[in-house]
Amino acid sequence: MLKNLRNKSAGFTLIEILVVIGIIAVLAAIVLIAINPARQFAQARDSQRDSNVNAILNAVGQYIADNKGIIDPLGIPSGDSDVPAQYGDISSTDVDLCDFFVPDYITALPVDPTTDPDGAGSMDAGDGVDNCSAAYVTGYLIIQDSTTDRISVLADDTELRVPDIKVTR
């Protein structure tokens, strides 16, 4: 009788180990589905776009206030603010706001989190534009409504928000 007890060694069986690994795998899958990191990153980028659009529009508003309502030098296109095709790109080649706003009204023009600002890969996506002599693209659009004279800034590359992010003042 004593001989049989000595031969048994303490430890886990293979089945017990496999059951524990299976339970851990199921719990890990549930946690990953609940957290959904890709969705969280997309929400963060859309929140950044919302903040950037408001920052650009605040700079436009301050410029207008300082210049007694005159915005002609800015070159903002006029049209229907409900038609994105009529908007102008805030970039060095279309609606160039950099010389008017940086650094007096905003330290750097905000750039869409997924846009390469200089188009050459030398700047990180989302870096602000503070060098007005260089070519840049912000990834945002701007228009002055032809009927109400209100300015709208649009972020049309949203990932989760439908409709796109648009702020009008």
DRENLO-485273 format. One line per 10 residues: number of its first residue (from 1); their letters; for each residue x, z, y of N, C-alpha, C, O, CB. Coordinates in steps of 0.1 Angstrom, whole numbers, padded with zeros to 4 digits. Glycine has a CB too. Example, Ala and Ser with C-alpha at 12.3 -4.5 7.8 and 13.67 -1.06 7.14 Angstrom:
2
1) AS) 0132 0078 -0057 0123 0078 -0045 0132 0078 -0033 0142 0085 -0033 0113 0090 -0045; 0128 0071 -0022 0137 0071 -0011 0129 0079 0000 0134 0080 0011 0141 0057 -0006
//
This chain:
169
1) MLKNLRNKSA) 0008 0000 -0012 0000 0000 0000 0009 0000 0013 0006 -0008 0022 -0009 0012 0000; 0019 0008 0013 0027 0008 0025 0035 -0005 0026 0038 -0009 0037 0037 0020 0024; 0038 -0011 0015 0045 -0023 0016 0037 -0034 0023 0043 -0042 0030 0049 -0028 0002; 0024 -0035 0021 0016 -0045 0027 0015 -0043 0042 0014 -0053 0050 0002 -0045 0021; 0014 -0031 0047 0013 -0028 0061 0026 -0032 0068 0025 -0036 0080 0010 -0014 0063; 0037 -0031 0062 0050 -0034 0069 0052 -0050 0070 0059 -0054 0080 0062 -0029 0061; 0046 -0058 0062 0047 -0072 0063 0039 -0078 0074 0042 -0089 0079 0043 -0078 0050; 0029 -0072 0079 0021 -0077 0090 0028 -0074 0103 0032 -0063 0106 0006 -0070 0090; 0030 -0085 0111 0037 -0083 0123 0026 -0083 0135 0016 -0090 0134 0048 -0094 0125; 0029 -0076 0145 0020 -0076 0157 0022 -0089 0165 0033 -0094 0166 0022 -0063 0166
11) GFTLIEILVV) 0011 -0094 0171 0011 -0106 0179 -0002 -0113 0179 -0012 -0108 0174 0022 -0115 0174; -0002 -0125 0186 -0014 -0133 0187 -0014 -0144 0177 -0003 -0150 0174 -0016 -0138 0201; -0025 -0148 0172 -0026 -0159 0163 -0027 -0172 0172 -0029 -0171 0184 -0039 -0158 0154; -0024 -0183 0166 -0024 -0196 0172 -0038 -0199 0178 -0039 -0204 0189 -0021 -0207 0163; -0049 -0195 0171 -0062 -0198 0176 -0065 -0189 0189 -0071 -0194 0198 -0073 -0194 0165; -0061 -0177 0189 -0063 -0169 0201 -0055 -0174 0213 -0061 -0174 0224 -0058 -0154 0198; -0043 -0179 0211 -0036 -0185 0222 -0043 -0198 0227 -0044 -0200 0239 -0021 -0188 0218; -0048 -0206 0218 -0054 -0219 0222 -0067 -0216 0230 -0071 -0223 0239 -0057 -0227 0210; -0075 -0206 0225 -0087 -0202 0232 -0084 -0197 0247 -0091 -0201 0256 -0094 -0191 0225; -0074 -0189 0248 -0070 -0184 0262 -0066 -0196 0271 -0069 -0197 0282 -0058 -0174 0261
21) IGIIAVLAAI) -0058 -0205 0265 -0053 -0217 0273 -0065 -0226 0277 -0066 -0231 0288 -0043 -0226 0265; -0075 -0227 0268 -0087 -0235 0271 -0095 -0228 0282 -0100 -0235 0291 -0096 -0236 0258; -0097 -0215 0282 -0104 -0208 0292 -0097 -0210 0305 -0104 -0212 0316 -0105 -0193 0288; -0084 -0208 0306 -0076 -0210 0318 -0078 -0224 0324 -0079 -0226 0336 -0061 -0207 0316; -0078 -0234 0315 -0079 -0248 0319 -0093 -0250 0325 -0094 -0257 0336 -0077 -0258 0307; -0103 -0245 0319 -0117 -0247 0325 -0118 -0240 0338 -0124 -0245 0347 -0127 -0241 0315; -0113 -0228 0339 -0113 -0221 0352 -0105 -0228 0363 -0110 -0229 0375 -0108 -0206 0351; -0094 -0234 0360 -0086 -0241 0369 -0093 -0254 0374 -0093 -0257 0386 -0072 -0245 0363; -0100 -0260 0365 -0108 -0272 0368 -0119 -0269 0378 -0122 -0276 0387 -0113 -0279 0356; -0126 -0258 0375 -0137 -0253 0384 -0132 -0250 0398 -0138 -0254 0408 -0144 -0241 0378
31) VLIAINPARQ) -0121 -0243 0399 -0115 -0240 0412 -0111 -0252 0419 -0114 -0253 0431 -0103 -0230 0410; -0105 -0262 0413 -0101 -0274 0420 -0113 -0282 0425 -0112 -0288 0436 -0092 -0283 0410; -0123 -0282 0417 -0135 -0289 0421 -0142 -0282 0433 -0146 -0289 0442 -0145 -0290 0410; -0142 -0269 0433 -0148 -0261 0444 -0140 -0263 0457 -0146 -0264 0467 -0149 -0246 0440; -0127 -0263 0456 -0118 -0264 0468 -0118 -0278 0473 -0118 -0280 0485 -0104 -0259 0464; -0116 -0288 0464 -0116 -0302 0468 -0106 -0304 0479 -0111 -0307 0490 -0130 -0307 0471; -0093 -0304 0477 -0083 -0305 0488 -0084 -0318 0495 -0082 -0318 0508 -0070 -0304 0482; -0088 -0329 0489 -0089 -0342 0496 -0100 -0341 0507 -0098 -0346 0518 -0092 -0354 0486; -0111 -0335 0503 -0122 -0334 0513 -0118 -0324 0524 -0121 -0327 0536 -0135 -0328 0506; -0111 -0314 0521 -0106 -0304 0531 -0097 -0311 0541 -0098 -0309 0553 -0099 -0292 0525
41) FAQARDSQRD) -0088 -0319 0536 -0079 -0327 0545 -0086 -0337 0554 -0083 -0338 0566 -0068 -0334 0537; -0096 -0343 0548 -0104 -0353 0556 -0112 -0346 0567 -0113 -0351 0578 -0114 -0361 0546; -0118 -0334 0564 -0125 -0326 0574 -0115 -0322 0585 -0119 -0322 0597 -0132 -0314 0567; -0103 -0318 0581 -0093 -0314 0592 -0090 -0326 0601 -0089 -0324 0613 -0081 -0308 0585; -0088 -0338 0595 -0085 -0349 0603 -0096 -0353 0612 -0094 -0357 0624 -0081 -0361 0594; -0109 -0352 0607 -0120 -0355 0616 -0122 -0344 0627 -0126 -0348 0638 -0133 -0355 0607; -0119 -0332 0624 -0119 -0322 0635 -0108 -0325 0645 -0111 -0323 0657 -0116 -0308 0629; -0097 -0329 0641 -0086 -0333 0651 -0091 -0345 0659 -0088 -0345 0671 -0073 -0337 0643; -0097 -0355 0653 -0103 -0366 0661 -0113 -0361 0671 -0113 -0366 0683 -0109 -0376 0651; -0121 -0352 0668 -0131 -0346 0677 -0124 -0340 0689 -0128 -0342 0700 -0140 -0336 0670
51) SNVNAILNAV) -0114 -0332 0686 -0106 -0325 0697 -0099 -0336 0705 -0099 -0334 0718 -0096 -0316 0690; -0093 -0346 0699 -0086 -0356 0707 -0095 -0364 0716 -0092 -0367 0728 -0079 -0366 0697; -0107 -0368 0711 -0117 -0375 0719 -0121 -0367 0732 -0122 -0372 0743 -0129 -0379 0711; -0123 -0354 0729 -0127 -0345 0741 -0115 -0344 0751 -0118 -0344 0763 -0131 -0332 0736; -0103 -0343 0746 -0091 -0342 0755 -0090 -0355 0763 -0087 -0353 0775 -0078 -0340 0746; -0092 -0366 0757 -0091 -0379 0765 -0102 -0379 0776 -0099 -0383 0787 -0092 -0391 0756; -0114 -0376 0772 -0125 -0376 0781 -0123 -0366 0792 -0127 -0368 0804 -0138 -0374 0774; -0118 -0354 0789 -0115 -0344 0799 -0105 -0349 0809 -0106 -0347 0821 -0109 -0331 0793; -0094 -0356 0805 -0084 -0362 0814 -0091 -0373 0823 -0088 -0374 0834 -0073 -0369 0806; -0100 -0381 0817 -0107 -0391 0825 -0115 -0384 0836 -0115 -0389 0847 -0116 -0400 0816
61) GQYIADNKGI) -0122 -0374 0832 -0130 -0366 0841 -0122 -0360 0853 -0126 -0361 0864 -0138 -0356 0834; -0111 -0355 0849 -0102 -0349 0860 -0097 -0360 0869 -0096 -0358 0881 -0090 -0341 0853; -0093 -0371 0863 -0088 -0382 0871 -0099 -0387 0881 -0096 -0390 0893 -0083 -0394 0862; -0111 -0389 0876 -0122 -0393 0884 -0125 -0383 0895 -0127 -0387 0907 -0135 -0395 0875; -0125 -0370 0892 -0127 -0360 0902 -0116 -0361 0913 -0119 -0359 0925 -0128 -0346 0896; -0104 -0362 0909 -0093 -0363 0919 -0093 -0375 0927 -0087 -0375 0938 -0080 -0361 0912; -0099 -0386 0922 -0099 -0399 0929 -0112 -0403 0935 -0115 -0414 0937 -0094 -0410 0920; -0120 -0392 0938 -0133 -0394 0944 -0142 -0404 0937 -0149 -0412 0944 -0131 -0398 0959; -0142 -0404 0924 -0151 -0413 0916 -0146 -0427 0914 -0153 -0435 0908 -0164 -0413 0923; -0134 -0430 0919 -0129 -0444 0918 -0122 -0445 0904 -0112 -0438 0902 -0120 -0448 0930
71) IDPLGIPSGD) -0126 -0454 0896 -0119 -0455 0883 -0115 -0470 0880 -0110 -0473 0869 -0129 -0451 0871; -0117 -0478 0890 -0113 -0492 0888 -0099 -0494 0883 -0097 -0503 0875 -0115 -0500 0901; -0089 -0487 0889 -0075 -0490 0884 -0073 -0487 0869 -0063 -0492 0863 -0065 -0481 0892; -0081 -0479 0863 -0080 -0476 0849 -0082 -0488 0840 -0076 -0488 0829 -0089 -0465 0845; -0090 -0497 0844 -0092 -0509 0836 -0101 -0507 0824 -0100 -0513 0814 -0079 -0515 0831; -0110 -0497 0825 -0119 -0494 0814 -0130 -0505 0814 -0136 -0507 0824 -0126 -0480 0816; -0132 -0511 0802 -0142 -0522 0802 -0157 -0516 0804 -0159 -0504 0801 -0142 -0529 0788; -0165 -0524 0809 -0179 -0521 0811 -0188 -0528 0801 -0185 -0540 0798 -0184 -0524 0825; -0198 -0521 0795 -0206 -0528 0785 -0216 -0518 0780 -0219 -0507 0786 -0198 -0534 0774; -0222 -0521 0768 -0231 -0513 0761 -0224 -0503 0752 -0217 -0507 0743 -0241 -0521 0753
81) SDVPAQYGDI) -0225 -0490 0755 -0218 -0480 0748 -0223 -0478 0734 -0216 -0471 0726 -0219 -0466 0755; -0234 -0485 0730 -0239 -0484 0716 -0233 -0495 0708 -0236 -0496 0696 -0254 -0485 0716; -0225 -0504 0714 -0219 -0516 0706 -0204 -0514 0706 -0197 -0517 0716 -0223 -0529 0713; -0198 -0509 0695 -0184 -0506 0694 -0175 -0518 0697 -0164 -0516 0701 -0181 -0500 0681; -0180 -0530 0694 -0172 -0542 0696 -0169 -0544 0711 -0160 -0551 0714 -0179 -0554 0691; -0177 -0538 0720 -0174 -0540 0735 -0165 -0529 0740 -0160 -0530 0752 -0188 -0539 0742; -0161 -0520 0732 -0151 -0509 0736 -0137 -0515 0738 -0134 -0526 0731 -0151 -0498 0727; -0129 -0509 0746 -0115 -0513 0747 -0106 -0503 0740 -0109 -0491 0740 -0111 -0514 0762; -0096 -0508 0734 -0086 -0499 0727 -0078 -0492 0737 -0073 -0498 0746 -0077 -0507 0717; -0076 -0479 0735 -0067 -0471 0744 -0053 -0474 0738 -0049 -0467 0728 -0071 -0456 0744
91) SSTDVDLCDF) -0046 -0483 0744 -0033 -0487 0739 -0025 -0493 0750 -0031 -0496 0761 -0034 -0497 0727; -0012 -0496 0748 -0004 -0502 0759 -0008 -0517 0761 -0004 -0522 0772 0011 -0501 0755; -0015 -0523 0752 -0019 -0537 0754 -0033 -0539 0758 -0036 -0551 0762 -0016 -0544 0741; -0042 -0529 0758 -0056 -0531 0762 -0059 -0522 0774 -0057 -0526 0786 -0065 -0528 0750; -0064 -0510 0772 -0067 -0501 0782 -0056 -0491 0783 -0055 -0481 0775 -0081 -0493 0780; -0046 -0493 0792 -0034 -0485 0792 -0036 -0473 0802 -0035 -0474 0814 -0022 -0493 0797; -0040 -0462 0796 -0042 -0450 0804 -0030 -0441 0806 -0031 -0431 0814 -0053 -0442 0797; -0020 -0444 0799 -0008 -0435 0799 -0002 -0432 0812 0000 -0421 0816 0003 -0440 0789; 0000 -0443 0820 0006 -0441 0833 -0002 -0433 0843 0003 -0427 0852 0009 -0455 0839; -0015 -0434 0841 -0025 -0427 0850 -0026 -0412 0846 -0028 -0404 0855 -0038 -0433 0850
101) FVPDYITALP) -0025 -0409 0833 -0028 -0395 0829 -0016 -0386 0825 -0017 -0374 0827 -0037 -0396 0817; -0006 -0392 0820 0006 -0384 0815 0016 -0383 0826 0020 -0394 0831 0012 -0391 0802; 0021 -0372 0830 0018 -0358 0825 0008 -0351 0834 0006 -0339 0832 0031 -0351 0824; 0002 -0357 0844 -0006 -0350 0854 -0019 -0345 0848 -0023 -0333 0852 -0009 -0360 0865; -0026 -0352 0840 -0039 -0348 0835 -0038 -0344 0820 -0047 -0336 0815 -0049 -0359 0837; -0028 -0348 0813 -0027 -0345 0799 -0012 -0346 0795 -0005 -0355 0800 -0036 -0354 0790; -0006 -0337 0787 0008 -0338 0784 0012 -0350 0776 0023 -0355 0778 0012 -0325 0777; 0003 -0354 0767 0005 -0366 0759 -0008 -0372 0755 -0017 -0364 0752 0015 -0363 0747; -0009 -0385 0755 -0022 -0391 0750 -0023 -0388 0735 -0015 -0391 0727 -0022 -0406 0752; -0035 -0382 0731 -0037 -0379 0717 -0038 -0392 0709 -0043 -0402 0713 -0049 -0370 0715
111) VDPTTDPDGA) -0033 -0391 0696 -0033 -0402 0687 -0041 -0398 0674 -0039 -0387 0670 -0019 -0407 0684; -0049 -0408 0669 -0056 -0405 0657 -0046 -0400 0646 -0035 -0405 0645 -0063 -0418 0652; -0051 -0390 0638 -0042 -0385 0628 -0036 -0395 0617 -0026 -0392 0611 -0049 -0374 0621; -0043 -0406 0616 -0038 -0416 0606 -0032 -0428 0612 -0029 -0438 0605 -0049 -0420 0597; -0030 -0428 0625 -0025 -0440 0633 -0010 -0438 0636 -0006 -0427 0640 -0033 -0442 0646; -0002 -0448 0633 0012 -0449 0637 0012 -0453 0652 0009 -0464 0655 0020 -0459 0628; 0016 -0443 0661 0014 -0446 0675 0022 -0458 0681 0017 -0465 0690 0019 -0434 0683; 0034 -0460 0676 0042 -0471 0681 0042 -0484 0673 0047 -0494 0676 0056 -0467 0684; 0035 -0483 0661 0034 -0494 0652 0046 -0498 0645 0047 -0508 0638 0029 -0506 0660; 0057 -0490 0647 0070 -0493 0641 0074 -0483 0631 0085 -0485 0624 0080 -0494 0652
121) GSMDAGDGVD) 0066 -0473 0629 0070 -0463 0619 0080 -0453 0624 0084 -0444 0616 0075 -0469 0607; 0084 -0453 0637 0094 -0444 0641 0088 -0431 0646 0095 -0421 0648 0102 -0450 0653; 0074 -0431 0648 0067 -0419 0652 0058 -0415 0640 0053 -0424 0633 0059 -0420 0665; 0055 -0402 0639 0046 -0398 0628 0032 -0400 0633 0029 -0400 0645 0048 -0383 0625; 0023 -0403 0623 0009 -0404 0626 0004 -0391 0632 0007 -0380 0628 0001 -0408 0613; -0003 -0393 0643 -0009 -0382 0650 0000 -0376 0661 -0005 -0368 0669 -0011 -0371 0641; 0012 -0381 0663 0021 -0377 0674 0014 -0382 0687 0010 -0393 0688 0035 -0382 0672; 0015 -0373 0697 0010 -0378 0710 0019 -0387 0717 0031 -0387 0714 0007 -0366 0719; 0014 -0395 0726 0022 -0405 0733 0025 -0399 0747 0016 -0397 0755 0014 -0419 0735; 0038 -0397 0749 0042 -0392 0762 0052 -0401 0769 0056 -0399 0780 0048 -0378 0761
131) NCSAAYVTGY) 0057 -0412 0762 0066 -0422 0768 0058 -0434 0771 0055 -0442 0763 0077 -0425 0757; 0054 -0435 0784 0045 -0445 0788 0051 -0459 0789 0044 -0469 0790 0039 -0442 0802; 0065 -0460 0789 0071 -0472 0790 0072 -0479 0776 0075 -0491 0775 0085 -0471 0795; 0069 -0472 0765 0070 -0478 0752 0056 -0483 0748 0046 -0478 0753 0075 -0467 0742; 0056 -0492 0738 0043 -0497 0733 0036 -0485 0725 0043 -0478 0718 0045 -0509 0724; 0023 -0484 0725 0016 -0474 0718 0002 -0478 0714 -0004 -0487 0721 0016 -0461 0726; -0003 -0472 0704 -0017 -0474 0700 -0022 -0460 0697 -0016 -0452 0689 -0019 -0484 0688; -0034 -0456 0703 -0039 -0443 0700 -0049 -0442 0688 -0051 -0432 0682 -0046 -0437 0712; -0056 -0454 0686 -0066 -0454 0676 -0080 -0450 0681 -0089 -0449 0673 -0062 -0445 0664; -0081 -0448 0694 -0094 -0445 0700 -0098 -0456 0710 -0090 -0464 0714 -0092 -0431 0708
141) LIIQDSTTDR) -0111 -0456 0712 -0118 -0467 0720 -0124 -0460 0732 -0128 -0449 0732 -0128 -0475 0712; -0126 -0468 0743 -0132 -0463 0755 -0141 -0474 0762 -0137 -0486 0761 -0121 -0458 0765; -0151 -0470 0769 -0160 -0479 0776 -0167 -0472 0787 -0169 -0460 0786 -0170 -0486 0766; -0171 -0479 0797 -0180 -0474 0808 -0193 -0481 0806 -0194 -0493 0806 -0174 -0476 0822; -0204 -0473 0804 -0217 -0479 0801 -0221 -0487 0814 -0221 -0481 0825 -0227 -0469 0797; -0226 -0499 0812 -0229 -0508 0824 -0242 -0503 0830 -0245 -0507 0842 -0230 -0522 0819; -0251 -0496 0823 -0263 -0492 0829 -0263 -0478 0835 -0269 -0475 0845 -0274 -0493 0819; -0255 -0469 0829 -0255 -0455 0834 -0242 -0451 0840 -0241 -0441 0847 -0257 -0446 0822; -0231 -0460 0840 -0218 -0457 0845 -0211 -0445 0838 -0201 -0440 0843 -0219 -0455 0860; -0216 -0440 0827 -0210 -0429 0820 -0199 -0435 0811 -0200 -0446 0806 -0221 -0422 0812
151) ISVLADDTEL) -0188 -0427 0810 -0177 -0430 0802 -0179 -0425 0787 -0183 -0413 0786 -0164 -0425 0808; -0176 -0433 0778 -0176 -0429 0763 -0163 -0431 0757 -0157 -0442 0759 -0188 -0436 0756; -0159 -0422 0749 -0147 -0423 0741 -0151 -0422 0726 -0159 -0414 0722 -0136 -0413 0744; -0146 -0432 0718 -0151 -0433 0704 -0139 -0432 0694 -0128 -0438 0697 -0158 -0446 0702; -0141 -0424 0684 -0131 -0424 0672 -0139 -0431 0661 -0147 -0425 0655 -0126 -0410 0669; -0135 -0443 0658 -0143 -0451 0648 -0136 -0451 0634 -0141 -0458 0625 -0144 -0465 0653; -0125 -0444 0632 -0119 -0443 0619 -0121 -0430 0612 -0113 -0425 0605 -0104 -0445 0621; -0133 -0424 0614 -0136 -0411 0608 -0137 -0413 0593 -0140 -0424 0588 -0150 -0406 0613; -0135 -0402 0586 -0134 -0403 0571 -0147 -0397 0565 -0152 -0403 0555 -0123 -0395 0566; -0153 -0387 0571 -0165 -0381 0565 -0177 -0381 0575 -0188 -0381 0571 -0162 -0366 0561
161) RVPDIKVTR) -0174 -0382 0588 -0185 -0381 0598 -0192 -0394 0599 -0186 -0405 0601 -0179 -0377 0611; -0205 -0394 0598 -0213 -0406 0600 -0225 -0401 0609 -0232 -0392 0606 -0219 -0411 0586; -0227 -0407 0621 -0219 -0418 0626 -0205 -0414 0631 -0202 -0402 0630 -0227 -0425 0637; -0198 -0423 0636 -0184 -0420 0641 -0185 -0410 0653 -0195 -0408 0659 -0178 -0433 0646; -0173 -0404 0656 -0172 -0394 0667 -0173 -0402 0680 -0164 -0410 0683 -0159 -0386 0665; -0182 -0398 0688 -0184 -0404 0702 -0188 -0393 0711 -0197 -0386 0709 -0194 -0416 0701; -0181 -0393 0722 -0184 -0383 0733 -0186 -0391 0746 -0178 -0399 0749 -0172 -0372 0734; -0197 -0387 0753 -0200 -0394 0765 -0202 -0384 0777 -0208 -0374 0775 -0213 -0403 0764; -0197 -0387 0788 -0199 -0379 0800 -0200 -0388 0812 -0202 -0383 0823 -0187 -0369 0802
//
